[in-house]
Amino acid sequence: MQKILIIEDDPVIRDELSLLLTNEGYSPLAPADFTDIPAQAARYAPDLILLDINLPGQDGFSLCAKLRKLIQAPIIFVTSRDSGLDEVRALSLGGDDYITKPYSIPVLLTRIK
């Protein structure tokens, strides 16, 4: 079973993604505490990371750079920010894909697979 780390501060979206991935046979971890995400990620050793940009404390861009130093799992940004500059920045910092909210569930699941 593939482990997916969901880094999302909106509890509704976080719970929705967690339930969706569980129903698809994945093992999601969706922390609500964002104080030490890199350490949590290193302990969990995910196969994939879903990462929002707008997070409390630090943004997803800086978090992606930190995660890249610790984990080689693919990172898919899932965010409401739809600027081309944000997408380029996310990909240049080590992101593997970029999906904007609201996302299509079938498209998201296909990109996860």
Order of alpha helices (4+ residues) and beta strands (2+ residues): beta-alpha-beta-alpha-beta-alpha-beta-alpha-beta-alpha
